[in-house]
Every structure is written in structure tokens, then in C-alpha cells.
Amino acid sequence: YAHPPAPKGIEDGVIRGMYRVRPSAGGSGETVRLLGSGPLLNDALKAQGVLEKDFGISTEVWNVTSYKALRDDALEAERWNLLHPGKTERIPYVAQCLGGSGAVVAVSDFMKILPDILGRWLPRNFSSLGTEGFGRSESREALREFFEIDYRFIVCAALKELVKEGRVDVKRSEQAITDFKINP
């Protein structure tokens, strides 16, 4: 898969587990953050385009290079904070990157449990998409539809989180499901 050119200055983020690929081009309200990895980074970028163009929602895309590195860093910060109660608390790298408010949607072509490991360090609505099974031999497109991880489901997950926050009317979310021809 062709990936977008690497932004300048991402070396540290690549090693630490994530970096921002594309900031928001605009939109309203708090920014939705989409976390893509591997081949699904392209679907996250496509979902960003739909959310900003069709829904006017400020969206940025992050490339997760290592869920394990992010988790290890967060656990290390927790241990430091536990054993140094009188010192300034350390903030996990994932929380530094995604701090503030706004929904986060993570998509992986691995099981959902992989992006789920970050949820406890995110102080906001968090949704993860991933595969739950194995042994299928359809095309990649068919598998992504079956496991509900392509750009359409990323958009729907973001809208669902925004409905929970009261930022998007549920009718718009329902209409997206219809427009994408998703069979609930």
C-alpha cells in the first residue's frame, strides 16, 4: 500500500509508537482523532476526508507504529507515579499526543484487543475497530467489510462517539449508515 509521505520531524514518534500523519483541514467543534495502523492508515485518511468534507467535523489522523510501545510507556509512567507520590506525575506519551477532549477512533487489521489496550489512558470517548476471527479467504475489501473496519465504519464509529458527546444529531449518524449501504 502506498502511504502518504512521512511528515518532517516524526522520528521520535515512530520510535515511541505514534505520530500525527495529517492535521485537521478545518471543521467545527473539538477534533476527532483517528488512529490508523498498517494498511488501514489509508482508510483512516479516507474517513478523515469524509468527516471533514461531508460532515464538517474537524479530524486528524495518527499513525500507530507500535501499540506495545505505547502501552509500555504508559505502564512505566503509572509505575513512576505510584512510586513517586511527591513528584510531578508523568503523562504517558499516548495521552500527551491525544490529550484534551474529543473522540478517538482506533482501527487495526488485528483484533480489537490491540487498540483497546490504550483506552484507559485516554480521557475521552474511545472506540476501537478490529478483526475478530481468522481463517477467511475473501478479498481484502470483503474482509474489511465483514469485520467492519473500512473507512465507512471508521466514519460511523466517529459519528457514534460524537452522538454520545451531543455534538452530532443521531439522525445524521443513522443517515450515514444508510448512505454507506451498511446492513445493520
C-alpha positions in Angstrom: 0.0 0.0 0.0 1.2 3.4 -0.9 1.4 5.6 2.2 1.5 9.4 2.3 4.9 10.9 2.6 6.3 11.0 6.1 5.9 14.4 7.8 9.1 16.1 8.9 10.2 15.5 12.4 8.4 12.2 13.1 11.4 10.1 14.0 10.8 10.3 17.8 7.1 9.5 17.3 7.8 6.5 15.1 10.0 5.0 17.8 7.7 5.9 20.7 4.7 4.4 19.0 2.7 7.1 17.1 2.9 10.3 15.1 0.4 12.6 13.5 0.1 12.0 9.8 -2.3 14.7 8.9 -3.7 17.5 10.9 -7.3 18.7 10.6 -8.0 20.8 7.5 -10.8 22.5 9.4 -14.3 21.8 10.6 -16.2 22.6 13.7 -16.0 21.7 17.3 -13.4 19.6 19.0 -11.1 17.5 16.9 -11.9 13.8 16.4 -8.7 11.7 16.3 -8.4 8.7 14.0 -5.7 6.2 14.8 -4.7 4.0 11.8 -2.0 1.4 11.5 -0.6 -0.6 8.7 -2.8 -0.8 5.6 -5.7 0.7 7.5 -4.0 4.0 7.7 -5.3 4.7 4.2 -8.9 4.0 5.4 -8.4 6.4 8.3 -7.2 9.1 5.9 -10.2 8.4 3.6 -12.5 8.6 6.7 -10.9 11.9 7.6 -11.8 13.3 4.2 -15.5 12.2 4.5 -15.8 13.5 8.1 -14.4 16.9 7.1 -16.0 17.3 3.7 -19.4 15.8 4.2 -20.0 16.4 7.9 -17.8 19.5 8.7 -16.1 17.7 11.5 -12.5 18.6 12.5 -10.5 15.4 12.2 -6.8 14.5 12.4 -5.1 11.2 11.6 -2.4 9.5 13.6 -0.3 6.5 12.5 0.2 4.0 15.3 3.6 2.3 14.7 3.5 0.2 17.9 0.6 -0.3 20.3 3.1 -2.2 22.6 5.5 0.7 22.8 2.6 3.0 23.7 1.4 0.6 26.4 4.9 0.0 27.8 5.4 3.8 28.1 2.0 4.2 29.8 2.7 1.4 32.3 6.2 2.9 33.0 4.5 6.3 33.7 2.0 4.6 36.0 4.8 2.9 37.9 6.7 6.1 38.3 3.6 7.9 39.6 2.9 5.1 42.1 6.4 5.1 43.5 7.0 8.8 43.5 3.8 10.3 45.0 5.5 13.6 45.9 6.9 14.2 42.4 5.3 15.7 39.4 3.2 13.0 37.7 4.4 11.6 34.3 2.0 11.6 31.5 2.1 8.7 29.1 3.1 9.6 25.5 -0.3 8.4 24.1 -2.0 10.9 26.5 0.4 13.6 25.5 -0.4 13.1 21.9 -4.1 12.8 22.2 -4.7 15.0 25.3 -7.6 17.3 25.6 -11.1 16.4 24.6 -12.8 14.9 21.6 -13.4 11.4 20.4 -10.8 8.9 19.4 -11.4 6.0 17.0 -8.6 3.4 16.5 -8.7 0.9 13.7 -6.4 -2.1 13.2 -6.4 -5.1 11.0 -5.5 -7.1 14.1 -8.0 -8.0 16.8 -9.8 -5.1 18.7 -7.9 -6.0 21.8 -4.8 -4.4 20.4 -6.1 -0.8 20.2 -8.3 -1.5 23.3 -5.1 -1.6 25.4 -4.8 2.2 25.0 -8.3 3.1 26.2 -7.6 3.5 29.9 -5.1 6.3 29.2 -7.4 8.4 27.0 -9.7 10.8 29.0 -12.4 10.8 26.3 -14.8 8.7 24.3 -12.8 5.9 22.7 -13.9 3.4 20.1 -11.8 0.6 18.6 -12.3 -1.3 15.4 -10.5 -4.5 14.5 -10.9 -8.0 13.3 -12.4 -10.7 15.4 -11.6 -14.0 13.8 -9.4 -15.8 11.3 -9.4 -18.3 8.5 -11.3 -16.4 5.9 -10.1 -16.2 2.4 -12.1 -13.4 0.7 -10.6 -10.4 -0.9 -9.1 -7.7 1.4 -12.1 -5.4 0.6 -14.6 -8.1 1.5 -12.7 -9.0 4.7 -12.7 -5.3 5.8 -16.4 -5.1 5.2 -17.0 -8.3 7.0 -15.0 -7.2 10.1 -16.4 -3.7 9.8 -13.1 -1.9 9.6 -13.1 0.0 6.3 -13.4 3.8 6.0 -17.2 3.7 6.2 -17.1 2.0 9.6 -14.5 4.4 10.8 -16.8 7.3 9.9 -19.7 5.6 11.6 -17.7 5.0 14.8 -16.6 8.6 14.9 -20.2 9.8 14.4 -21.4 7.4 17.2 -18.9 8.9 19.6 -20.0 12.4 18.6 -23.6 11.5 19.2 -22.6 10.3 22.7 -21.0 13.7 23.3 -24.1 15.5 22.0 -22.1 17.1 19.1 -23.9 15.3 16.2 -27.6 14.5 15.9 -28.4 10.8 15.9 -30.3 11.3 12.6 -27.0 12.2 10.8 -25.4 9.1 12.1 -28.3 6.9 11.0 -28.3 8.6 7.6 -24.6 7.8 7.2 -25.3 4.1 7.8 -28.0 4.2 5.1 -25.8 6.2 2.7 -22.9 3.8 3.0 -25.3 0.9 2.4 -24.4 -0.8 5.6 -26.8 -3.6 6.7 -27.2 -3.2 10.4 
